[in-house]
Amino acid sequence: MKGSIRMQKAPILRKRLSKIEAHQGKLVIGILGTHKGAGVTHMGILLANYLSEWLGRKTAFVECYPQKDIQYIQYYVYGRIEGKEDKEYFSVHRVTYHKSVKEQEVAEIVGNDYDCVVLDLGTDFIKGKNEFLRCDRRIVVSSLTIWKKQELEKFIMNTCHIKYSDQWTYVIPFVQSKDIKRAAKELHREIYKIPYEPDPFALSTDTIQLFQKLI
């Protein structure tokens, strides 16, 4: 059956939901990438599963603008079922995924009865700026590889004039802790390492601990 492994493999810490204090009020989190391929969608899925399975909150993942990545997740989990793939949303592990949402539709979804909303704003800061700045938490995904670090530096330089931009959270996948510390010192920003997670639907202890710091 399509996606049977992921559908059956629940996040490892679900049984400890009752021990976590729920966030008071609706929480909207915006995620942006400094360049294509930074890992915004992967980060968003990890976070959505944390909010749903670990905190026990009714959570929506919103793929803003026509990106199509979430459509492939639906294909993987459910297969190509006539009629089902035409729906604007689907659910996996109690997270509702909204596909390719148009700009004017975002506010309506955010206004629904979700406890938490994760906005995947892609990598176009100009296009996603207004939604990003309205969020309660703002996360930027980037890279410290030699050929991509300049994208992070350029992003910070182009947004440093925005009030409170120095308080945004930066996360980096596939990097050593010593490099994170060096970059945080050089760039004067909070930067965190994203643990390696090949399956974003089954969170490791390291990822849980990261999100406990961020959220």
Buried (B, 14 or more C-beta within 10 A) or exposed (E): EEBEEBBEEBBBBBEEBEEBEEBEEBBBBBBBBBBEEBBBBBBBBBBBBBBBBBBBBBBBBBBBBEBEBBBEBBBBBBEEEEEEBEEEBBEBBBBBBBBBBEEEBBEEBBEEEBBBBBBBBBBEBEBBBEBBEBBBBBBBBBBBEEEBBEBBBEBBEEBEEEEEBEEBBBBBBEBEEEBBEEBBEEBEBBBBBBBEBEEBBBBBEEBBEBBEEBB
